[in-house]
Every structure is written in C-alpha cells, then in structure tokens.
Amino acid sequence: MYDFLLSPEQRAIKAEARDFVNTEITGDFLRKLDKDEIVYPREFVEKLAARGLRGIRFPKAYGGRGLDWVAEVAATEEIGCLGMALGCAFVMPSIVGEALNVFGTEEQKQRYLKPYIAGELVAAEALTEPRGGSDFFGAMTRAEFKGDHFVLNGMKRFVVGAEGADFFLVYCRTNFDANAHKYQKLSLLLVDRGPGVETEYRYGLMGCRGGGTGRIVFRDVKVPRENLVGELHGGALCFHQMMIPERLTSAAGCLGTWGSLDLAVRYSAKRRAFGKEIRKYQGVSFKVADSITQLDAARGLCLMAAQAVDKGYPNQRRIVSEAKRFATEAAWEIVNNAMQVMGGIGYTDVYPIERALRDTRLGMIWTGTSEIMNLMIQHEYYKEVLAPEYGRRKMENDAMNPDASERCLTDEDMVNVFGRDLR
C-alpha cells in the first residue's frame, strides 16, 4: 500500500525490512520475549546490524544508509508487526542517534554512534522521572560540574533498555540558579554503564515485554566533560529536536497493526457461521472496512509528516504530533476490531491478537500521551493561524450579516465603543 508514494530507494529499504521480518524472526523468539525469558533482544539488534538496518537515516561514514525519513517510516511499518519491544529496539538508534548526529562531536560520533549503528553497542534514552512524567523540564536528576567531569545523581524510570544498554542518553539539571528559565536548566549527557549506574527495578509490563524496561539509579557517577552532548544547559534544544524521532517512530511503528488486521481478514475468510464465511456478514466486513480506512489514513499522515521533516517544513512538530496521536489511536481501534472479528478465540493465546492488543495500548502513552499531543497540535495551529503573515482568506468576512457590533470584540474595540475600559 502507498508504495507509489515511495521512491525506488525507499521501496527497496521497505522490501529489505519485510524480508528481514519474514526470514530472521521466529515465532518462538517472539514467544520468549512475551514470557520475559529474554531480558533484552540483543540477538535481534545484531541481526539488524548484519543486514544494514540500523541507522537508516544517518551518514554512511558512521555506518548508516544515508536515507531519509520517508524511507525510515516505510521500513518501520514493516518491523512494527513484530510488536512494541522489537519495534523499540529497531527505532532506538534513530532516537539516540539523532542527538549524536545533530549535536554530538566527531569524537562522540566515532566512540558511540558508529559502534551503535554497527550493533556493537546498545543504548537507551533516560528521560522520564518518578516525580516528573510529562513534566519533563521539572527533572530533578542533577549533574554538578567538578573541574573536568560531572557528578551525576538521580533516578530515571520507564527506560526501555535499562537492562541491556551499554550507555545511556541522560537529561539532567546542570543549572541550579533558582531564577533560570526552564529551557536553560538541563543538559544532555552520555553515561556509560559502570560504577554507580544501577538497574534497580525491571517492570512487569502489560505488553512490550522483553525490552528490558526498568528504573535506573545514578549514584555519584563521574561523567567526563567530553560526554556533554550539545551546549551546557542546552538540553532543551536537544529535547525539542529529539521529539521528532521519538514521536514519528512511535507513529510509524503502530502502522504495524496491519499484521493484526491481515490475521483477522484471513480468519474471517475461513471461519463459517450460519452456513457461510463470517466475512460475508456486514457486522464483520464493515469492521474490516473501518480498520483499513483508518490504517490508510494513519499511513498517509505518517508519510506526510516524514516528508515535512525531510523538507524542513516549518510546522513539522505539529504534523508529527498529529501523526503520533492519530496513528497510535487508530492502531488501538484496529487491533480491537481484529479481536472483535475473531470473537472469543481472539481473546486467547491461540492467536497473537491478545499480545498485539497489550502492546498497542502503550502507543497512546509513551513518547508523549495523546493529551500532550493535543496540547502541541492546538498550540502550533493557533500560532500559525493568528500570525500576521498567515495570508489565507478570513471566512468571517463572508457572513450574510457581518455586523461588527455582534462580533467577538477585543478590549480595544470595547474602549472605542464606550470610550473607556469596562473590565
């Protein structure tokens, strides 16, 4: 679907990802993940690296493929059918790699980005805190600068790869001026797993199992000055850049619910009730129609968002937020529809629909909840429409009775009418 929107190169990487899914990953591997028999899927990471499927967007000089966001979205959709844990392991180089590629020094790229893409290292992003959640800029993890190094103390939770990662990308407070603006408080550090870095808790998750998700505690960790990513106190700039890959990869991964829909379609073409295949009942076929329409709409929005980022469109953050919210919510409804089509058997572990349902629920929470996406979407749209240079036709001037006195008057209008401020 939608391959006519892809270039030959983009179609080729999509085909590579599809072949990888079909030939490299067994059902037994996925079952072991879901039973938490695999703590972190390093074998999966190494297989991706061997196929050249890590760091798709990054320069060839560091082991990437030098492709664009559209190519990555196309590949991520194929990988997404494997579930959230493997999907996250697939896209994490795009997230951590973004910070290194955009803000990192050449030394950092050689030491971390290159072996990361090669599958020799595993990384995790340490962002959320127990007392923070969506209040990112209220982070309490702190790194005090002591001569040639930082001393890091604090706690991060919901870290995918807390078990398994060799290094962490950690947001922490470095500016302790009480009057400092929230955008000037934080810095971003590369922290190697070592003394003082402990995985104190691994979460029992509803879904997304086998990704090593846990809580990391940093106790007096010495971090060299050269491990600062970007400028000192410049973590906000890094964060805003990182929201693009975090949210766009979340959206693209949820397109992988095509797998659940395909399963339900094949099932409904074989299962018979009241003398005919259940696909021939509108109650079933209309759910399939609703689902494929939502999936196509989500896919189109994701590809549009990818192009917006590739082309440097000024409102890309809004479009990426729309893609993340719409695709994750559509995925949830698609999987629910698939389970409903399959009936009681879909609620058992005879089919993996129940696992897909548990996995998909996470999409509306991580990398920014749907509510946070709404905040971003409306904020950016208001800013766009109310800008003096907006330039599009104002429909209020087309009313049958454009009586200015009945309009929503500004404070200045009221002063002009009454000669004084009535507030």
Sequence and secondary structure as in RCSB ss.txt:
>XXXX:A:sequence
MYDFLLSPEQRAIKAEARDFVNTEITGDFLRKLDKDEIVYPREFVEKLAARGLRGIRFPKAYGGRGLDWVAEVAA
TEEIGCLGMALGCAFVMPSIVGEALNVFGTEEQKQRYLKPYIAGELVAAEALTEPRGGSDFFGAMTRAEFKGDHF
VLNGMKRFVVGAEGADFFLVYCRTNFDANAHKYQKLSLLLVDRGPGVETEYRYGLMGCRGGGTGRIVFRDVKVPR
ENLVGELHGGALCFHQMMIPERLTSAAGCLGTWGSLDLAVRYSAKRRAFGKEIRKYQGVSFKVADSITQLDAARG
LCLMAAQAVDKGYPNQRRIVSEAKRFATEAAWEIVNNAMQVMGGIGYTDVYPIERALRDTRLGMIWTGTSEIMNL
MIQHEYYKEVLAPEYGRRKMENDAMNPDASERCLTDEDMVNVFGRDLR
>XXXX:A:secstr
  GGGS HHHHHHHHHHHHHHHHH  HHHHHHHHTT  SS HHHHHHHHHTT SSTTS GGGT     HHHHHHH
HHHHGGG HHHHHHHHHHHHHHHHHHHH  HHHIIIIIHHHHTTS  EEEE   TTTTT GGG   EEEEETTEE
EEEEEEEEETTTTT SEEEEEEE    TT  GGGSEEEEEEES TTEEEEEE   SSSTTS  EEEEEEEEEEEG
GGEESSTT HHHHHHHHHHHHHHHHHHHHGGGHHHHHHHHHHHHH EETTEEGGGSHHHHHHHHHHHHHHHHHHH
HHHHHHHHHHTT TTHHHHHHHHHHHHHHHHHHHHHHHHHHHGGGGGSTTSTHHHHHHHHGGGGTTTS HHHHHH
HHHHHHHHHHTSTT  S  GGGG SS  GGGS   HHHHHHHHSS   
